[in-house]
Amino acid sequence: MPNPWEEITLSDYENHMSLDSVRQLQALSAIMKEQFAAFPAETAAVLGVAGGNGLEHIDAGRFRRVWGVDINADYLRAVSERYTALAGVLECLCLDLVSEAEKLPEAGLLIADLLVEYIGYEAFQRAVRQAAPEYVSCVIQINSDEEHWVSASPYIRAFDRLDEVHHQMEEKALTAAMAETGYSPVLQETTPLPGGKALMRLDYRRNEAEQAPESLP
């Protein structure tokens, strides 16, 4: 059976995420602008890139390469069509990060917004070890109601199967997993959302003993 994310259309996803009662698409774009600007990396990998929301903030004069990674090939086709101005910088990779993390390229910055929820801590640790970034910037969703973590909307039925792959996130557990992987926290910020939800941005930097030069294949 395919991963649930391979069955959710991009229009259903983006229409749901941009509703005034959800407003996650808008919030994530603003956060990604800060994520791209915050670190001195020249390469980046965006895990769970979906339709490319936030990629408009890539400074093509600063980044030599940015990889957009997703399990849904249709999403990546949309990214390629939407961001032709980033040709030569942006490269899309269709990967299942649970089973194919070893295919990730090395990158100076790893961005994972609303991604760890759907692959779990251990798979994310494997992805981080493979990409070996100096900086990791994550966004996780904080839910006041853990049973209803998908906001009500006309598109909610599109997300029925996500329970099969969803993991409830906790800041302390993610930070502990990152510590095991050799990273220390450097930033924590929270963006309130409608319906009692919030987005928490958690940034990490590789410990000095783990640091290695950034490379570009």
N, C-alpha and C positions, 0 to 999 in steps of 0.2 A: 504494500500500500504506500502511495506517495506521501511525503511529508506534508502536513496540513498547509504549510506556507506555499507549496507548489500549486495548491488548488484555489487560493484566494486571489481574485483578480486585482490588478493594481487600481482600477477605478473604485472598487468596493473599499479597498484599504485606504486610499487617499481621501475619498469622500467621507468615510467614517472619521478618519483622523483629523480632518479639517473642520468638522462641525463646531459650531459655537459651544455646544455642550461638551465637547472633547478638547479641541484646540491643541492637540499634541503636535500636529504637523507644523503649526506656526511656532510653537515653543521650541521644538527640536531644531528648526532652521536657525533660530536666534542662538541657541546653544552651540550648534555646529560652527557658526561664525566665530564664536569665541574659542572653540576647540582648535580650529585651524590656525588661529592667530596667536595662540598662547605659547607655542613651543617652537624652538629653533630647528625643527626637523625639515629636511628637504624631500623626504619621501613619506607617504602615509598610506595606510590601508584602512578602509572604512568597511567594517563587517556588518552585514545586514543592511546593505545600501538601499534596498527597495527600489523606488523609482528615482532616487537621486536627490530627494529633498535635502537641502543644505549644501549641495556641491557647488551651487552658484557662488559660494564664498571662497572657493579655492583661488588663491593667488598664483596664476600660472607663471608669473615671473619669479616666484620663490620656490615652488615645488617642482622638482624634476620629474616626479612620478607619483601618481595617486592611483591605488587599486580600489575599485568598488567591488565588493564581494557579496554574493547572495546565492541562495539555493534555487531561486526562481529565475529561469532563463528569460521569461517574458519581461520581468522587471528590468533585467539587464539590457534587453533590447531597447526598452524605453529610455534607459539612462543614455545609451549610445546615441539615440535619436535626439534627445533633449540637450545634450552637452557637446555638440560638434565643435564648439569653440575651444574645448579642452583637448582636442585631438593632439596626440603626441605626449600628453601629460596623463590623461585618464585612461586606464585600462580596466575592463570588466572581467571578473573571474567568477564562473559558476561553480560553486563548491558547496558540499555538505560539510560544514565545519565539525560535525560530530565524528565523521568517518574519514574526512579528507584534509584535516588540518595540516598534514605534512606537505601539502601542495601550496601553502601560503608562501609568498615571497618575504624576505626580510624588509622591514620598514622602520623608519625612525620614530614614527608616531602611529599608534594603533587606536582607532576610534571605534567604539562598540556601543551604540545607543539602542536601547531596548532590544538587545541581542542576547545577553547572557541568560535572560529569562527563558529563552527557547532552546538553549543547548546545555545549560547547567554549568556549574563551576568547574568540574573536571575537564570538560571539553574546552572550556574557555582557557584554562591553564595550558592545555596542549597547544592551542592556537597562539597564545602569548609566547610560549617557549619557541615555537617554530618561527614566528615573525621577529622575535628578539628585539622589540622596540626599546628605545630609551624611555619613551613616554607612552602611557596608556591612559586614555580618557573614556570613561564609561558613563552611560546614563541608565539608571534603573527606575522602574515605576514603583512608587510607594502607594499602597492601597489601604484606605481606611476600612474597606469591606473586602476581605480576602476572597470571599465566595463570588463576588461580582466584580472581578478585576477588569472585565471588558465593559466599557461604558455603554449604556443603553442607546441604541440608535436604529434607524431604519435598515442599517446594514449588518446588524448584529448576527444574523444567521450565517453570514459568510465566515464567521469566526468560531463556529460550533466545535470544530475538531481541535482547536488550539489547546484545550485541556490535556490532550494527549502528550503534548511536548512542553507545557508551561511549568516553570519552576518559580515558586514564590521567592523573591529576592529580599535579602537583608544586608544592610550596609556592613555590619560587623563580619558576616560570613564571607562577603566578597573581599573585604580587606584582609581577612585571614587567608583566603585562597591566594590573593596576590602576594602576601608576605611569604607564603610557601614557595612562590614562583620567583622570589627575589626582588620584589617591588615594595616601595614604601609610599604611603599616602602623602599627597602634597596639596590637595584641594578638595573641599566638599561644599557644594552649593545646592540649594533646593528651589525649584520653581513650582509654585502652586498651580493647580489645574482645577477646572470645574469638577463638581461632584465629590469633593473631598480627597481627590487624588493629587499626586505631586510627582515631579520628575526630580531625581537626585543625581547630580553630576559628581562623579568620583574620579579624581585624577591621581595617577601614580607615576613614580619615577624609578627606574631600575637602580638598585643599590650599586654603589661604586665597585664592589667586588665582582658584580655580574656584568659590568659594562664592557661593550665591545664596539669597534668602529662600525658605523652605518655603511651598508653596501647597497649597490644598485645592480641587479643582474643585467 
